[in-house]
Amino acid sequence: MELNLTRPLAFFDLETTGLNITNDRIVEISILKVMPDGTQKVLTRLVNPTIPIPHEVTEIHGIKDEDVKDKPTFKDMASEFNHFLHNCDLSGYNALKFDIPLLVEEFFRAEVNFDLKHRRFIDVQNIFHKMEQRTLKAAYKFYCGKDLVGAHGAEADTKATYEILVAQLEKYQNAEFEDKDGSISVPVKNDVHALHEFSKQKNNADLVGHLIFDEQNKELFNFGKHKGKSVEEIFKQEPSYYDWMMKSDFPLSTKNVITAIKLRGFNQGSLNFG
């Protein structure tokens, strides 16, 4: 089955120095770009993370400090990656929680404007976990009937993710899904927008889920002492909370969102005052 695409869909996987979106760095990236006509383009690069790779992490993906010490940094290649991903929707395995936020964080650090507006995101892991709840290796075996050779290598994992999505579309073409409210639908369709909607775990207002939208599309805190409260209202009542977030270890993408909310509230206040 070929994917039903109206624009390119980029499958990608990152190997990193760790799992902290704010502090860790990319050491390898592989992108498989599937075009609407079915043709494919692959871009795989080792990246100098500029920080040491912990030994326990090297044991997982096999990339050592000496493997990347003479490679370009992400900033050196950021324009190339941005160009390759131009006008692409994005897909990956655990992409919404980790790969997309970390990729965006790297672009922020490189001072390259990686535009997320109007992009759609498909998280193959979320479709998998909702329908079967397995790991990537098991998913490849389950859906494709093959053993994943080279697991934890960016290119092998990226290609496997692409094959799994195609197999999911074939397997769940008419499969019903019952959500937590008892509503039944047939969500797995050969349509990027439908897959984007089904991949979502929560209605996040930022990439990592520190902020979420309520039913009125207002941003709420999803952590800490103000969890469930309006971000805009808290910033009005407690301006120091915004300052604390800006000085704390939050991703730059989250800080951009809260700054926009604060400025929006300030502008509305100015208009009301006048």
N, C-alpha and C positions, 0 to 999 in steps of 0.2 A: 504493500500500500504506500502510495506517495502522499506526503503531507499536503493538505489543502492550504496553500499560503498565498497571501496577497502581497507580502513583502518578505525579505529574508528573515529567517529564524536562526539565531546564533546559539548553539549549544556550547557551553564552556565549563571548564573545571579548573580549580586553582589548587596548587600545592603551596603550603605556607609555612611560616615559622611557628605557628600556633593557632589558637582558636579565638584570640582576643581581637575583635574587629578594630579597635582603636589603636592598639600597640603592635600587633603582628603585621607581617609583610608577606607579599607574594614571592615565591621562589621559582614557580613555574606556572605558566598559563597556556592552556590549549583551547582554541576556538574552532568549532566546526560550523561553518556558515552554510545553511541549506537555502538555496535560492528558490523562488516560486516555480521555476521550470524544472526543479529537481536536481540541478547540478550542485556540487559541493565544493567548498574551499576550506582548507585547513591552515590555521596559523598556530604554531607551537613555539614558545620561547622560554628559555631559562632566564631568570631575573636575579640580579644581585640585590638582596633585600636590604643591604647596608647595615644589618644587625646579625648577630650570630644565630645559627640554626641549632636549637637544642638537640642534644644527642638522642633523646627519646623520640623526637619528631623525625629525625633522620632515619631512625629504625622503621618508621612507618612508610615514608615515601622514598627513602634511599638517596636523597639529595643532601650532599655534604657542603660545608663552607667552601672547600676547595673547588667544588664543581661550579660554583657561581661567582667566585671572587673576581674573575675577569670578565664577567658578563655585564651587559648594560643594566642600569637601574630601571625601575618602572618609569621614572620621570623621563629617562632617555627615550623610552619607547612609547610613552603615553599617546603621542600624536598618531603613531602608527596604529595602535590599538583602537583609538577613537575613530580613525578613518575606516578601519576594517569593520567596526561595529555600527557604522553610520546607517540609520534607518532600519536597524534590526530590532525585532523583538528578541527577548532573551529567554533561554531555557537552561536548566541544569538540575543537578541532584542535590537537594538541600539548598537550593540557590536563594530562596527568599530569606532564610534565616542567616546564611553565612556568605556565600559566594558573591551575590549581588551587592550587599552592604560593604563587604571588604573591597570589592572592585571599585565601587564608587568612592570609598575612602581614599584609595590610592590615587584616583583621578583628582580628588580634592587636594591631596598633598602635592601632586604634580602641577597644580594650578591649571588644569585642563578642564574645560567645560564639557562634561559628559552629560548630555541632555537626556533626562529620563521621561520627559513629557511625552505622552501618547504612546510610549512603549508598553507592550504587554509582556507579562512574565508567566512562564509555565514552569512549575516545580514538579518534576517527574517523581520525586520522592513523596510529595504530598498526595499525588494521585495514587501512587503505589501503596502508601501506608493506609490511605482511606479504603482502598479496595482489597489489599492483601496483607499489609503490615509485615514487610520483610526488609532485608538489607540490600545494598546494591548488588553484591555478589550473588545473593539468592534470587534477586529480581532478574538478573541476567539469565540465570539457570532456569527460573520459573517461566519467564516470558519467551526467551529465545532458545532454550534448550541447549545452551552452551556454557562451558566454564569460562570465567573471566580470567584471561591470561594477562599478566601485567597490571593487576589491580594496584591502586594507589599511584599509578603513573597517570599524569594528567591526560595524555592523549588516549590511552586505553579506556580510562573511565569516561571520557567525553564521548567517544565513539559508542561505547556500551550504552550510555544514557540515550543517545539518539535511537539506537536499535530498540531499546526498551519502550520508548514512547510510541514508535511505529507499531510494535507488538501490542501495546496497551490499546491503541485505537482499534486494532483488529479484534482483540479479545473482548473488549467492553463496548463494541459498536451498538448493541441494543440492551446492555445490562442496566438494570434498575439500581438506584442507590437511595437508601432511606437515611435522611439526616436526623439529627438529635431531636428535632421537633416532629418527626414522623412524616415529613413531606417526602414524597417519592418522585424521583426524576431520572432521566437518562442523561447524565452529565458529560460522559466521555465521548466527545464528538470530534470529527476531523475539522476543527475550527479553532483557530488560535484564541479568539476571544472567549469561547466557551471553556477551553482548557485553562486559560488565565483565571477565570472566575472560580473554577473548581479547584485550582491549585492553592488558592488563598486559604490561609489558616484563620486569620482575623482581618478585620477591616483596619489595617494599620495606617496611621497618619504619617509615620516615618518608616524608614526601611527596616529597622530592627524591632519595631513593636513597642518601643518605650511610650509611644503615643498611639491612641486608637480613635476612630470616629464613632460617635454614638449614632442613634437612629436619625437624628436631625443633622448629621454630618458635621457636628461640632467636635473639636479635638479634646480628648480626655487623657489624663495621665494614666498609664498602665503599670505604674510601679510606685513604691515608696508611700510616704504618709499621705499624699494627695491622690492616691489611686482612685480612679472613678470620678474625679472632679474635673471641671472645665479648666483647661490650660489657660485660656484667656482671662478667666475670672481670678484664678490664683495669682497670675502675674499682676493683675490690678490690685489685689488685696495684699499681696506679699511680693513686692518687686525684687526683694533680695533672693527669692527662690530662682528667678531667672538668672541673676548674677552667679548664684551657686552652680547652676547647671552649666553655664558658659565656662566656668573655671574648673569644672570637674571632668572626669574621664568618660565623657559621652562622645560618640562619633560625630565628626564634623557635619555629616548629613543631618543628624538630629538637631544639632545646634543651628543649622540653617533654617530648619522648620520652625523651631521655637522663636527664632529671631523674626521670621516672617509673621508669626502669630502676634508677637509683641508689637511689631510695627503696625500691624493691622489694627490692633486695639488702640494704639496711640492715635492713629489717623482718625479712627471712628470717634474717639474722645474729643479730638480737636474739632471735628465737624459738629459734634453735638454741642460743644462748648460755644461755638460760634453761632 
